[in-house]
């Protein structure tokens, strides 16, 4: 792929990403509803919700939260654009941390105990899954000699088999990153197991809509990372990748509905154990070969 | 060469003047003028010698003699102080060192002359700039700070003259370390920094201060003895005491050269507060804040990392390299974990210093040009940012009466400007696209390239932990739910000036790092590693670099139009009850309840004692085992 193709891919992500993300969110709610023996909302419900948030009366707990949320949304989009633009995986990960930090700051800034507890938990869960994501990037580097997504894609070889360990670890980390139960400590969409609304307690109107939109972008990017494992230079790789990514999404929904929230200790322990065994183990295997 | 001698002498002359001047106002002016001269002379030296590494013919029997006499006197002083304060370990180590010095001077050093006692190269220039600029800025800050300090401790004797004497002497000694080619000189200056920080840590003379200063002294004497042992070994085996000669070897050097290098690295590890010796730096925070800022950013610990970075070309892939890498990597991971459990801001900063130095040391241990590039970059960013953070905490402490992070709740309301500077500092410590992260990124890449899985795991898990403890602090600062009044009107103008300059430097180094790299670090690396700069540092690939710099610029500019502005109606928080305002609500029994929330510390997992025990045991075993192996002649 030439340079301009990557730029096109990044632009496509910025434009189409939220639509796909919205669709995924709709599917999530539909499937969840069916698992709970409900009819569920229409697939486009998340879009209606966001439109409504935008039309609500605009209130805020302080003068600075808007700024943090704006940066959060901006850098979430930048993260995805960098990834789909074929840039360095480490750069993508670090930018993701940056956007995450802005979200946490937004939650902290309100001073509400509920959102602060959520923010702290968000940080805590991030500490649990971050090693996995970094180890994934390292494995790509060891296998392909480059951190750049463009180089990995253009190598024409499928990463799935040599990176099997981190693939499974990534799948595990995805539950945390998507804030799905049992690791939805910071912000849950299951009303019965959250403290008010966790990190988002003080978000409303436009800020809440921004959070939703950012979440759509993020979901697409994370599934994009999933697809990356399967790309092999031909269309079969793309198709296989997308199928696996969709299956992974459904798996996450199933996990989300199948498990109650676990104790916070479990998140760090399990995240690090998985990172250590599957992630570092995979690195060790690649180093030995 | 005279300009270099001038530069080295200025701080010491200023120190002597400050030792006799009693008037506080005069002291302020002298310190400011001296700082200006130090900064200008260091910039001048950097400008004149940049890209022109050279050694200078400079040898003087009288100076050698004076140094030796001073060493003996200081040795005797250590023994005396140890006995006086019942710290016999210090006396014993002091005695051992003194005997070694005497034996070395009269039995081994006979006939070994290092004609070229001074040298300068690009790494030294970087150090000169760090010491000159940041060190003297801290001295300027100290003027205002110590005025407040004396106010707070009015019933105690005013010993500020002694304090300023020590600060400026420290700078001279640091210049000595980074510019001496004669290893006997280097050792002399090395010991002077140990003693200066001993005196600075014990400055307040409380029981805690005395205990901590002796801990510092005892641990650093171990490092000093290792240094001296290396000198003795080199003199005895090879008859050379010349740094350039030592550096002319490669990583596959003869056995005793390697042992000497490992001993020197051990000295560096002690001085840069790596595990198992890290506790001295934690104890150092009892001293007035400028001391901590100085020890953590531009002097003392930087002498330690300077030593290992200097020796890094001799460490690539040998036993010494593995020793240094393992100690650095583990220290990074464990110190970062311990930082989580701390709520005292200075202690968090101390652990973060230890962790970052660990990363630098690990980079030096890897010993490839890429890794060393990352190490030097880390050193620069760390010096600027960490000094700023310490000074911020010092100022906050004097105005809110606490250095506890929990008390910084809503600092944003009480001290908005200071909170902003602190936030810049914290962002600079760990967040993309700022300084430390850029170098951490390069470090990560080079660790993967060196294929040593222990350091890879350490940096991966350590980074995750690092984000956690910094962001939870950042969150506390950002919190705006407070009715407290603004209390930053009374901050001294020197403090604002220094903090402002450091904040600008923090941002400038992030945006200009490619220039710093291409003008100083890369030429130096090409010289010592005999490689071409082309292959260096993939991180500097045009794309990544532009994006990172662009992001930094966006983050600096974005707040200007948007920060703190909103058209929305501001409403109180939801309290799941009848909220009165953001800080109180009416509880179910009708009583007014205050809202407060503490951060996470997870003492059961990351408690200091637990971490310290593990860290000390593992790193001590690694160091002893590998040095013994090297002495036994094992090679890999």
Interface residues (C-beta under 8 A of the other chain):
Chain A: X57 X58 X59 X60 X61 X62 X63 X64 X65 X66 X67 X68 X70 X71 X78 X82 X87 X88 X90 X91 X94 X95 X97 X98 X101 X104 X105 X107 X108 X109 X110 X111 X112 X113 X114 X116 X117 X119 X120 X123 X124 X126 X127 X128 X130 X131 X134 X135 X138 X141 X142 X147 X196 X201 X202 X205 X268 X272 X275 X276 X279 X280 X283 X284 X287
Chain B: X410 X412 X431 X432 X433 X437 X441 X444 X445 X448 X451 X453 X456 X457 X460 X461 X463 X464 X465 X467 X468 X471 X472 X474 X475 X476 X478 X479 X480 X481 X482 X543 X544 X547 X548 X551 X555 X558 X559 X562 X563 X564 X565 X566 X567 X568 X569 X570 X571 X572 X573 X574 X575 X576 X582 X583 X595 X597 X599 X600 X605
